[in-house]
Amino acid sequence: MTTGSAFDRASRARPAGWHEDPEDPGRQRWFDGSTWTDITRRPPGKRRASCRCC
């Protein structure tokens, strides 16, 4: 990662846990307390659009 990246700026003073993904605000990314991981998810409560048959 380069200094000043979205990840660097978003890491300052964050506890470990799920946070808005610095590269994709529509997702959450796991921060382990010192490093952003590759683990992402949709935020709870946000459902994918589905068709009437699904």
Long-range contacts (C-beta under 8 A, 24 or more apart in sequence): 7-36, 10-36, 11-35, 11-36
